[in-house]
């Protein structure tokens, strides 16, 4: 099992496989130190109702602590990628996310999802 602080690289995608919801999310973390530091990408999947419920919260740039299993290298058309199954996660609270924006752009036209704490997720 891998436990790691990661950053979501792009908004998670929800799809259906054999009638079951599947969430795909790409995350990145750093390996090495100083001038030898490199990003390591990991493509994770999550299945079931939990995947449906967390999809709106898995957006690009958010930091989460993951617990992933079945980590393996998969090759396709001569390219390899690191894949795994997302077992559980915790959101990282960041004080910068709590501040109001300091620019004069108009407010977004879409409604953000409700706070994550208000949703009952059975896990």
MOSUL-V702009 format. One record per pair of residues at least 12 apart in sequence whose ideal C-beta (glycine too) atoms are under 7 Angstrom apart, sorted by the first residue. I is the first residue (numbers start at 1). J is the second residue. D is the distance in whole Angstrom. If there is no record, write none. Layout:
i->I j->J d->D
i->I j->J d->D
//
This chain:
i->1 j->67 d->6
i->1 j->69 d->5
i->2 j->68 d->5
i->2 j->71 d->5
i->2 j->84 d->7
i->3 j->65 d->7
i->3 j->67 d->5
i->4 j->29 d->5
i->4 j->66 d->6
i->5 j->29 d->7
i->5 j->63 d->6
i->5 j->65 d->5
i->5 j->92 d->7
i->6 j->27 d->4
i->6 j->28 d->6
i->6 j->29 d->5
i->6 j->64 d->6
i->6 j->66 d->6
i->7 j->27 d->7
i->7 j->28 d->6
i->7 j->61 d->7
i->7 j->63 d->5
i->8 j->25 d->6
i->8 j->27 d->6
i->8 j->58 d->6
i->8 j->59 d->6
i->8 j->60 d->6
i->8 j->61 d->6
i->8 j->62 d->5
i->8 j->64 d->7
i->9 j->26 d->4
i->9 j->27 d->6
i->9 j->28 d->5
i->9 j->41 d->7
i->9 j->60 d->7
i->10 j->26 d->6
i->10 j->60 d->5
i->11 j->58 d->7
i->11 j->59 d->5
i->11 j->60 d->5
i->12 j->24 d->7
i->12 j->25 d->4
i->12 j->55 d->5
i->12 j->58 d->4
i->14 j->51 d->7
i->14 j->52 d->6
i->14 j->55 d->5
i->20 j->47 d->6
i->20 j->48 d->7
i->21 j->48 d->6
i->21 j->51 d->5
i->21 j->52 d->5
i->22 j->45 d->6
i->22 j->47 d->6
i->22 j->51 d->6
i->23 j->45 d->7
i->23 j->46 d->4
i->23 j->51 d->4
i->23 j->54 d->7
i->23 j->55 d->6
i->24 j->43 d->7
i->24 j->45 d->6
i->25 j->44 d->5
i->25 j->58 d->5
i->26 j->41 d->6
i->26 j->43 d->5
i->27 j->42 d->5
i->27 j->44 d->6
i->27 j->66 d->7
i->28 j->40 d->7
i->28 j->41 d->5
i->41 j->82 d->7
i->42 j->82 d->5
i->42 j->84 d->6
i->43 j->81 d->6
i->43 j->82 d->7
i->43 j->83 d->5
i->44 j->66 d->7
i->44 j->68 d->6
i->44 j->84 d->5
i->44 j->85 d->7
i->44 j->86 d->4
i->45 j->85 d->6
i->45 j->86 d->7
i->46 j->86 d->4
i->50 j->121 d->6
i->50 j->123 d->6
i->53 j->119 d->6
i->53 j->121 d->5
i->56 j->113 d->4
i->57 j->113 d->6
i->57 j->116 d->5
i->63 j->92 d->4
i->63 j->94 d->7
i->64 j->89 d->5
i->64 j->90 d->7
i->64 j->91 d->6
i->64 j->92 d->6
i->65 j->89 d->6
i->65 j->90 d->5
i->65 j->92 d->6
i->66 j->86 d->6
i->66 j->89 d->5
i->67 j->87 d->5
i->67 j->88 d->5
i->67 j->89 d->7
i->68 j->84 d->4
i->68 j->85 d->6
i->68 j->86 d->6
i->68 j->87 d->6
i->69 j->84 d->7
i->69 j->85 d->5
i->69 j->87 d->5
i->70 j->84 d->6
i->70 j->85 d->5
i->71 j->84 d->4
i->88 j->123 d->7
i->91 j->116 d->6
//
